[in-house]
Amino acid sequence: MQSINILNSPVNFKKINEGDFAPFGYDVSKNMITPTEEGYISNQVQNVFNWESRSTVVINAGVGQGKTHTVMSIAQRYYNEGFVLVFAVPYRSLISQYVAELDTNTSIKKEMILDFRLATEGDERNNQEERITIEDAANYNVHIVTINGLLGNPGEKFVHQADIKKRYFNSTIERIKNEGKKVVLILDEVHDSIASAG
């Protein structure tokens, strides 16, 4: 019989308190969500969500409680109302996962979603027919980007791409301003984003 070796590693969980933000001058309110009997939070989050507010919302919940489902539902509603959605993820590998999640779990199909690598990696991409011009990229209403890209940090390997990324973001911002669009920014796995941004 094979023995099982259990790894002893701590579970990283950050409890968020209103007082954490007070020194920085933020007006914060906290809603405690009670999961369903099955352990899910999606409906409860949406019930307390202020759809008209221009604010930052943090969802702090355990693994498997439906955060992704919640985010997809929120994104769908804002998309239906004509908002531009920008999803920022900590790792490039998560971009494809987000495209697939949106394509599968919302009415937002993958041809309507900009994987910003297609517009910003230029010659780095092997399959050039997939490449999207900066001008065309700016016209999408759903953008999946990385935190580092959003922060203007090209990373050590892709320093020469900084100008392309900058032009992509500037073109997108200009188009949004010109059309008077509203934007929802969704940051996923913020704790990993902070670590990867250095």
Accessible surface in RSA format (square Angstrom, percent):
REM  Atomic radii and reference values for relative SASA: ProtOr
REM  Chains: A
REM  Algorithm: Lee & Richards
REM  Probe-radius: 1.40
REM  Slices: 20
REM RES _ NUM      All-atoms   Total-Side   Main-Chain    Non-polar    All polar
REM                ABS   REL    ABS   REL    ABS   REL    ABS   REL    ABS   REL
RES MET A   1   243.82 126.3 153.22 101.4  90.60 215.7 131.63 111.9 112.19 148.6
RES GLN A   2   167.20  93.5 140.15 102.4  27.06  64.4  51.21 109.0 115.99  88.0
RES SER A   3   104.28  88.1  79.29 105.8  24.99  57.6  52.37 111.5  51.91  72.7
RES ILE A   4   154.97  88.2 125.64  93.6  29.33  70.7 128.65  92.6  26.32  71.4
RES ASN A   5   131.22  90.5 106.16 102.6  25.06  60.3  35.67  85.9  95.55  92.4
RES ILE A   6   136.84  77.9 119.10  88.7  17.75  42.8 122.45  88.2  14.40  39.1
RES LEU A   7   149.06  83.0 130.48  93.3  18.58  46.7 132.23  92.9  16.84  45.3
RES ASN A   8   150.88 104.0 112.45 108.7  38.43  92.5  38.17  91.9 112.71 108.9
RES SER A   9    82.49  69.7  59.63  79.6  22.86  52.7  35.07  74.7  47.43  66.4
RES PRO A  10   118.12  86.1  92.29  84.1  25.83  93.9 104.41  86.2  13.71  85.2
RES VAL A  11   137.03  90.2 109.21  98.9  27.82  67.0 113.01  98.2  24.02  65.1
RES ASN A  12   143.41  98.9 109.94 106.2  33.46  80.6  36.08  86.8 107.32 103.7
RES PHE A  13   129.58  64.8  95.71  59.3  33.87  88.1  99.23  60.2  30.35  86.9
RES LYS A  14   140.02  68.3 132.51  81.3   7.51  17.9  99.38  89.5  40.63  43.3
RES LYS A  15   127.15  62.0 122.07  74.9   5.08  12.1  65.03  58.5  62.11  66.2
RES ILE A  16    45.37  25.8  42.88  31.9   2.48   6.0  42.98  31.0   2.38   6.5
RES ASN A  17    60.27  41.6  59.66  57.7   0.61   1.5  17.32  41.7  42.95  41.5
RES GLU A  18    79.39  45.6  74.28  56.2   5.10  12.2  20.69  40.0  58.70  47.9
RES GLY A  19    50.59  62.4   0.00   N/A  50.59  62.4  35.82  98.3  14.77  33.1
RES ASP A  20    59.24  41.5  43.47  43.3  15.77  37.3  24.60  57.9  34.64  34.5
RES PHE A  21    64.02  32.0  64.02  39.7   0.00   0.0  64.02  38.8   0.00   0.0
RES ALA A  22    65.72  60.4  47.77  73.7  17.95  40.8  51.27  72.2  14.45  38.3
RES PRO A  23   109.92  80.1  65.07  59.3  44.85 163.0  79.04  65.3  30.88 191.9
RES PHE A  24   147.86  74.0 117.76  72.9  30.10  78.3 125.47  76.1  22.38  64.1
RES GLY A  25    70.62  87.1   0.00   N/A  70.62  87.1  37.71 103.5  32.90  73.7
RES TYR A  26   144.35  67.4 129.13  73.5  15.22  39.6  83.32  62.6  61.03  75.2
RES ASP A  27   151.00 105.8 114.60 114.1  36.40  86.1  42.19  99.3 108.81 108.5
RES VAL A  28    52.17  34.3  28.45  25.8  23.72  57.2  31.96  27.8  20.21  54.8
RES SER A  29    98.84  83.5  74.50  99.4  24.34  56.1  44.93  95.7  53.91  75.5
RES LYS A  30    76.61  37.4  47.35  29.1  29.25  69.7  39.82  35.8  36.78  39.2
RES ASN A  31    91.96  63.4  68.17  65.9  23.78  57.3  10.42  25.1  81.54  78.8
RES MET A  32   154.15  79.8 125.91  83.3  28.24  67.2 119.29 101.4  34.87  46.2
RES ILE A  33    48.24  27.5  25.09  18.7  23.15  55.8  26.49  19.1  21.75  59.0
RES THR A  34   108.67  77.3 100.44 101.8   8.23  19.6  68.00  91.3  40.68  61.5
RES PRO A  35    49.31  35.9  37.74  34.4  11.57  42.0  37.74  31.2  11.57  71.9
RES THR A  36    49.09  34.9  35.84  36.3  13.25  31.6  43.64  58.6   5.45   8.2
RES GLU A  37   181.67 104.3 137.61 104.1  44.07 104.9  60.69 117.4 120.98  98.8
RES GLU A  38   129.76  74.5  97.41  73.7  32.35  77.0  54.69 105.8  75.08  61.3
RES GLY A  39    22.75  28.0   0.00   N/A  22.75  28.0  22.06  60.5   0.68   1.5
RES TYR A  40   115.74  54.0 115.73  65.8   0.01   0.0  68.60  51.6  47.14  58.1
RES ILE A  41     6.83   3.9   6.83   5.1   0.00   0.0   6.83   4.9   0.00   0.0
RES SER A  42     8.97   7.6   8.21  11.0   0.77   1.8   8.06  17.2   0.91   1.3
RES ASN A  43   104.44  72.0 101.58  98.2   2.86   6.9  18.73  45.1  85.71  82.8
RES GLN A  44    42.60  23.8  40.16  29.4   2.44   5.8  29.79  63.4  12.81   9.7
RES VAL A  45     9.82   6.5   9.72   8.8   0.10   0.2   9.76   8.5   0.06   0.2
RES GLN A  46    44.41  24.8  37.79  27.6   6.62  15.8  11.40  24.3  33.00  25.0
RES ASN A  47   123.50  85.2  88.06  85.1  35.44  85.3  25.17  60.6  98.33  95.0
RES VAL A  48    74.64  49.1  50.52  45.7  24.13  58.1  57.47  49.9  17.17  46.6
RES PHE A  49    32.55  16.3  17.29  10.7  15.26  39.7  22.04  13.4  10.51  30.1
RES ASN A  50    93.90  64.8  79.86  77.2  14.04  33.8  30.62  73.7  63.28  61.2
RES TRP A  51    38.30  15.4  26.67  12.9  11.63  27.3  21.07  11.2  17.23  28.0
RES GLU A  52   153.95  88.4 127.70  96.6  26.25  62.5  64.62 125.0  89.33  72.9
RES SER A  53    45.37  38.3  19.40  25.9  25.98  59.8  14.05  29.9  31.32  43.9
RES ARG A  54   241.17 101.3 201.06 102.5  40.11  95.5  85.64 117.0 155.53  94.3
RES SER A  55    79.65  67.3  37.81  50.5  41.84  96.4  39.87  84.9  39.77  55.7
RES THR A  56   123.72  88.0  92.51  93.8  31.21  74.4  60.25  80.9  63.47  96.0
RES VAL A  57    79.85  52.5  49.54  44.8  30.31  73.0  52.82  45.9  27.03  73.3
RES VAL A  58    91.40  60.1  61.01  55.2  30.39  73.2  64.07  55.7  27.33  74.1
RES ILE A  59    49.82  28.4  24.24  18.1  25.58  61.7  27.31  19.7  22.51  61.1
RES ASN A  60    66.20  45.7  35.59  34.4  30.60  73.7  13.94  33.5  52.26  50.5
RES ALA A  61    20.86  19.2   4.68   7.2  16.17  36.8   8.95  12.6  11.91  31.6
RES GLY A  62    31.53  38.9   0.00   N/A  31.53  38.9  28.79  79.0   2.74   6.1
RES VAL A  63   153.02 100.7 126.45 114.5  26.57  64.0 127.96 111.2  25.06  68.0
RES GLY A  64    60.89  75.1   0.00   N/A  60.89  75.1  38.92 106.8  21.97  49.2
RES GLN A  65    44.39  24.8  44.32  32.4   0.08   0.2  11.89  25.3  32.50  24.7
RES GLY A  66    17.38  21.4   0.00   N/A  17.38  21.4  14.50  39.8   2.88   6.5
RES LYS A  67    60.64  29.6  57.88  35.5   2.76   6.6  47.18  42.5  13.46  14.3
RES THR A  68    66.17  47.1  61.98  62.8   4.18  10.0  27.91  37.5  38.26  57.8
RES HIS A  69   111.65  61.0 106.14  73.8   5.51  14.1  70.93  73.1  40.72  47.4
RES THR A  70     0.00   0.0   0.00   0.0   0.00   0.0   0.00   0.0   0.00   0.0
RES VAL A  71    24.35  16.0  23.96  21.7   0.39   0.9  24.35  21.2   0.00   0.0
RES MET A  72     2.75   1.4   2.64   1.7   0.11   0.3   2.75   2.3   0.00   0.0
RES SER A  73    31.97  27.0  20.94  28.0  11.03  25.4  14.86  31.7  17.10  24.0
RES ILE A  74    11.23   6.4  11.23   8.4   0.00   0.0  11.23   8.1   0.00   0.0
RES ALA A  75     0.00   0.0   0.00   0.0   0.00   0.0   0.00   0.0   0.00   0.0
RES GLN A  76    33.44  18.7  33.44  24.4   0.00   0.0  29.84  63.5   3.60   2.7
RES ARG A  77    97.52  40.9  94.29  48.1   3.23   7.7  33.65  46.0  63.88  38.7
RES TYR A  78    14.37   6.7  14.37   8.2   0.00   0.0   5.29   4.0   9.08  11.2
RES TYR A  79    44.79  20.9  37.58  21.4   7.21  18.8  22.65  17.0  22.14  27.3
RES ASN A  80   104.82  72.3  67.60  65.3  37.22  89.6  27.99  67.4  76.83  74.3
RES GLU A  81    98.51  56.6  64.30  48.6  34.21  81.5  40.24  77.8  58.27  47.6
RES GLY A  82    34.34  42.3   0.00   N/A  34.34  42.3  29.28  80.4   5.05  11.3
RES PHE A  83    33.34  16.7  32.16  19.9   1.18   3.1  32.62  19.8   0.72   2.1
RES VAL A  84     0.00   0.0   0.00   0.0   0.00   0.0   0.00   0.0   0.00   0.0
RES LEU A  85     0.00   0.0   0.00   0.0   0.00   0.0   0.00   0.0   0.00   0.0
RES VAL A  86    17.21  11.3  17.21  15.6   0.00   0.0  17.21  15.0   0.00   0.0
RES PHE A  87     0.71   0.4   0.71   0.4   0.00   0.0   0.71   0.4   0.00   0.0
RES ALA A  88     0.12   0.1   0.00   0.0   0.12   0.3   0.00   0.0   0.12   0.3
RES VAL A  89     0.00   0.0   0.00   0.0   0.00   0.0   0.00   0.0   0.00   0.0
RES PRO A  90     4.77   3.5   0.00   0.0   4.77  17.3   0.00   0.0   4.77  29.6
RES TYR A  91    95.02  44.4  92.03  52.4   2.99   7.8  71.82  54.0  23.20  28.6
RES ARG A  92    95.53  40.1  91.66  46.7   3.87   9.2  44.76  61.2  50.78  30.8
RES SER A  93    88.64  74.9  64.13  85.6  24.50  56.4  55.70 118.6  32.93  46.1
RES LEU A  94    36.74  20.5  36.74  26.3   0.00   0.0  36.74  25.8   0.00   0.0
RES ILE A  95     0.00   0.0   0.00   0.0   0.00   0.0   0.00   0.0   0.00   0.0
RES SER A  96    63.77  53.9  56.51  75.4   7.26  16.7  40.54  86.3  23.23  32.5
RES GLN A  97   100.04  55.9  91.55  66.9   8.48  20.2  32.36  68.9  67.68  51.3
RES TYR A  98    13.94   6.5  13.94   7.9   0.00   0.0   9.61   7.2   4.33   5.3
RES VAL A  99    22.60  14.9  22.60  20.5   0.00   0.0  22.60  19.6   0.00   0.0
RES ALA A 100    54.45  50.1  48.85  75.4   5.59  12.7  54.13  76.2   0.32   0.8
RES GLU A 101    48.71  28.0  46.39  35.1   2.33   5.5   9.94  19.2  38.77  31.7
RES LEU A 102     0.00   0.0   0.00   0.0   0.00   0.0   0.00   0.0   0.00   0.0
RES ASP A 103    38.21  26.8  36.22  36.0   2.00   4.7   0.64   1.5  37.58  37.5
RES THR A 104   106.61  75.8  76.20  77.3  30.41  72.5  61.05  82.0  45.56  68.9
RES ASN A 105    79.48  54.8  48.46  46.8  31.02  74.7  14.36  34.6  65.12  62.9
RES THR A 106    15.09  10.7   0.78   0.8  14.31  34.1  10.49  14.1   4.59   6.9
RES SER A 107    69.73  58.9  53.84  71.9  15.89  36.6  48.94 104.2  20.78  29.1
RES ILE A 108     0.00   0.0   0.00   0.0   0.00   0.0   0.00   0.0   0.00   0.0
RES LYS A 109    79.98  39.0  79.98  49.1   0.00   0.0  59.13  53.2  20.85  22.2
RES LYS A 110   128.15  62.5 121.09  74.3   7.06  16.8  63.90  57.5  64.25  68.4
RES GLU A 111   127.71  73.3 102.61  77.6  25.11  59.8  68.46 132.4  59.25  48.4
RES MET A 112    73.20  37.9  64.69  42.8   8.51  20.3  58.08  49.4  15.12  20.0
RES ILE A 113     9.69   5.5   0.00   0.0   9.69  23.4   0.00   0.0   9.69  26.3
RES LEU A 114     0.09   0.1   0.00   0.0   0.09   0.2   0.09   0.1   0.00   0.0
RES ASP A 115    18.72  13.1  18.69  18.6   0.02   0.1   6.99  16.4  11.73  11.7
RES PHE A 116     3.24   1.6   3.24   2.0   0.00   0.0   3.24   2.0   0.00   0.0
RES ARG A 117    36.73  15.4  36.73  18.7   0.00   0.0   3.13   4.3  33.60  20.4
RES LEU A 118    30.91  17.2  30.91  22.1   0.00   0.0  30.91  21.7   0.00   0.0
RES ALA A 119     0.00   0.0   0.00   0.0   0.00   0.0   0.00   0.0   0.00   0.0
RES THR A 120     0.40   0.3   0.40   0.4   0.00   0.0   0.00   0.0   0.40   0.6
RES GLU A 121    11.86   6.8   9.97   7.5   1.89   4.5   0.57   1.1  11.30   9.2
RES GLY A 122     5.60   6.9   0.00   N/A   5.60   6.9   5.60  15.4   0.00   0.0
RES ASP A 123   140.01  98.1 112.87 112.3  27.14  64.2  37.05  87.2 102.95 102.7
RES GLU A 124    81.50  46.8  54.67  41.4  26.83  63.9  10.78  20.9  70.72  57.7
RES ARG A 125    54.63  22.9  45.46  23.2   9.17  21.8   6.08   8.3  48.55  29.4
RES ASN A 126   157.36 108.5 120.97 116.9  36.39  87.6  36.86  88.7 120.49 116.5
RES ASN A 127    56.83  39.2  50.16  48.5   6.67  16.1  24.66  59.4  32.17  31.1
RES GLN A 128    85.35  47.7  74.74  54.6  10.61  25.3  59.38 126.4  25.97  19.7
RES GLU A 129   150.17  86.2 111.98  84.7  38.18  90.9  70.29 136.0  79.88  65.2
RES GLU A 130    78.10  44.8  65.88  49.8  12.22  29.1  31.31  60.6  46.79  38.2
RES ARG A 131    84.56  35.5  63.68  32.5  20.88  49.7  14.29  19.5  70.27  42.6
RES ILE A 132    28.47  16.2  25.04  18.7   3.43   8.3  28.47  20.5   0.00   0.0
RES THR A 133    69.52  49.4  67.00  67.9   2.52   6.0  66.57  89.4   2.96   4.5
RES ILE A 134     8.79   5.0   7.23   5.4   1.56   3.8   7.23   5.2   1.56   4.2
RES GLU A 135   117.28  67.3 111.40  84.3   5.88  14.0  66.36 128.4  50.92  41.6
RES ASP A 136    79.30  55.5  76.67  76.3   2.63   6.2  14.41  33.9  64.89  64.7
RES ALA A 137     0.00   0.0   0.00   0.0   0.00   0.0   0.00   0.0   0.00   0.0
RES ALA A 138     5.17   4.8   5.17   8.0   0.00   0.0   5.17   7.3   0.00   0.0
RES ASN A 139    88.26  60.9  73.32  70.9  14.94  36.0  25.15  60.5  63.11  61.0
RES TYR A 140    51.38  24.0  45.64  26.0   5.74  14.9  24.44  18.4  26.94  33.2
RES ASN A 141    43.53  30.0  40.00  38.7   3.53   8.5   3.75   9.0  39.78  38.5
RES VAL A 142     0.00   0.0   0.00   0.0   0.00   0.0   0.00   0.0   0.00   0.0
RES HIS A 143     1.19   0.7   1.19   0.8   0.00   0.0   1.19   1.2   0.00   0.0
RES ILE A 144     0.00   0.0   0.00   0.0   0.00   0.0   0.00   0.0   0.00   0.0
RES VAL A 145     0.28   0.2   0.28   0.3   0.00   0.0   0.28   0.2   0.00   0.0
RES THR A 146     8.52   6.1   8.52   8.6   0.00   0.0   3.79   5.1   4.73   7.1
RES ILE A 147    15.65   8.9  15.65  11.7   0.00   0.0  15.65  11.3   0.00   0.0
RES ASN A 148    32.39  22.3  32.39  31.3   0.00   0.0   8.60  20.7  23.78  23.0
RES GLY A 149     2.30   2.8   0.00   N/A   2.30   2.8   0.38   1.0   1.92   4.3
RES LEU A 150    65.18  36.3  40.80  29.2  24.38  61.3  40.80  28.7  24.38  65.6
RES LEU A 151   117.89  65.7  83.72  59.9  34.17  85.9  88.33  62.0  29.56  79.6
RES GLY A 152    56.47  69.6   0.00   N/A  56.47  69.6  34.95  95.9  21.52  48.2
RES ASN A 153    56.79  39.2  50.75  49.0   6.04  14.6  19.29  46.4  37.50  36.2
RES PRO A 154    33.40  24.3  23.98  21.9   9.42  34.2  25.93  21.4   7.47  46.4
RES GLY A 155    30.53  37.7   0.00   N/A  30.53  37.7  28.10  77.1   2.43   5.4
RES GLU A 156   173.05  99.3 143.58 108.6  29.46  70.2  61.23 118.4 111.81  91.3
RES LYS A 157   171.13  83.5 144.19  88.5  26.94  64.1  94.57  85.1  76.56  81.6
RES PHE A 158    44.59  22.3  44.59  27.6   0.00   0.0  44.59  27.0   0.00   0.0
RES VAL A 159    95.64  62.9  90.78  82.2   4.87  11.7  90.78  78.9   4.87  13.2
RES HIS A 160   117.95  64.5  92.36  64.2  25.59  65.5  84.48  87.1  33.46  38.9
RES GLN A 161     0.36   0.2   0.36   0.3   0.00   0.0   0.36   0.8   0.00   0.0
RES ALA A 162    39.29  36.1  33.08  51.0   6.21  14.1  35.73  50.3   3.55   9.4
RES ASP A 163    85.67  60.0  80.46  80.1   5.22  12.3  34.35  80.8  51.33  51.2
RES ILE A 164    35.05  19.9  35.05  26.1   0.00   0.0  35.05  25.2   0.00   0.0
RES LYS A 165    21.67  10.6  21.67  13.3   0.00   0.0  18.32  16.5   3.35   3.6
RES LYS A 166   134.49  65.6 127.94  78.5   6.55  15.6  76.82  69.1  57.68  61.4
RES ARG A 167   110.26  46.3 108.24  55.2   2.02   4.8  53.38  72.9  56.89  34.5
RES TYR A 168     1.76   0.8   1.76   1.0   0.00   0.0   0.10   0.1   1.66   2.0
RES PHE A 169    31.74  15.9  31.74  19.7   0.00   0.0  31.74  19.2   0.00   0.0
RES ASN A 170    83.24  57.4  78.14  75.5   5.11  12.3  24.77  59.6  58.47  56.5
RES SER A 171    37.09  31.3  27.76  37.0   9.33  21.5  13.50  28.7  23.59  33.1
RES THR A 172     8.68   6.2   8.68   8.8   0.00   0.0   8.68  11.7   0.00   0.0
RES ILE A 173    86.33  49.1  85.70  63.8   0.62   1.5  86.16  62.0   0.17   0.5
RES GLU A 174    93.22  53.5  93.16  70.5   0.06   0.1  35.56  68.8  57.66  47.1
RES ARG A 175    27.58  11.6  22.97  11.7   4.62  11.0  19.44  26.6   8.14   4.9
RES ILE A 176    20.41  11.6  20.17  15.0   0.25   0.6  20.17  14.5   0.25   0.7
RES LYS A 177   146.83  71.6 121.40  74.5  25.43  60.5  78.45  70.6  68.38  72.8
RES ASN A 178   112.44  77.5  74.86  72.3  37.59  90.5  26.72  64.3  85.72  82.9
RES GLU A 179    98.25  56.4  65.49  49.5  32.76  78.0  38.07  73.6  60.18  49.1
RES GLY A 180    63.35  78.1   0.00   N/A  63.35  78.1  34.98  96.0  28.36  63.5
RES LYS A 181    62.09  30.3  44.24  27.1  17.85  42.5  20.36  18.3  41.73  44.4
RES LYS A 182   140.48  68.5 133.46  81.9   7.02  16.7  82.30  74.1  58.18  62.0
RES VAL A 183    68.62  45.2  38.69  35.0  29.93  72.1  38.69  33.6  29.93  81.2
RES VAL A 184    24.76  16.3  21.57  19.5   3.19   7.7  24.76  21.5   0.00   0.0
RES LEU A 185    89.87  50.0  62.49  44.7  27.38  68.8  62.49  43.9  27.38  73.7
RES ILE A 186    22.23  12.6  18.50  13.8   3.73   9.0  22.03  15.9   0.20   0.5
RES LEU A 187    80.13  44.6  57.13  40.9  23.00  57.8  57.13  40.1  23.00  61.9
RES ASP A 188    40.12  28.1  37.74  37.6   2.38   5.6   3.89   9.1  36.23  36.1
RES GLU A 189    66.62  38.2  56.75  42.9   9.87  23.5  14.98  29.0  51.64  42.2
RES VAL A 190    70.59  46.4  67.32  60.9   3.26   7.9  67.32  58.5   3.26   8.8
RES HIS A 191   123.35  67.4 109.48  76.1  13.87  35.5  82.21  84.7  41.14  47.9
RES ASP A 192    42.93  30.1  42.93  42.7   0.00   0.0   0.11   0.3  42.82  42.7
RES SER A 193     4.13   3.5   3.91   5.2   0.22   0.5   4.04   8.6   0.09   0.1
RES ILE A 194   122.41  69.7 114.33  85.2   8.08  19.5 118.23  85.1   4.18  11.4
RES ALA A 195    76.36  70.2  47.17  72.8  29.19  66.4  58.64  82.6  17.72  46.9
RES SER A 196    38.00  32.1  10.43  13.9  27.57  63.5  21.60  46.0  16.40  23.0
RES ALA A 197    32.78  30.1  14.22  21.9  18.56  42.2  14.48  20.4  18.30  48.5
RES GLY A 198   102.36 126.2   0.00   N/A 102.36 126.2  55.41 152.1  46.95 105.2
END  Absolute sums over single chains surface
CHAIN  1 A    13278.8      10370.0       2908.7       7240.5       6038.2
END  Absolute sums over all chains
TOTAL         13278.8      10370.0       2908.7       7240.5       6038.2
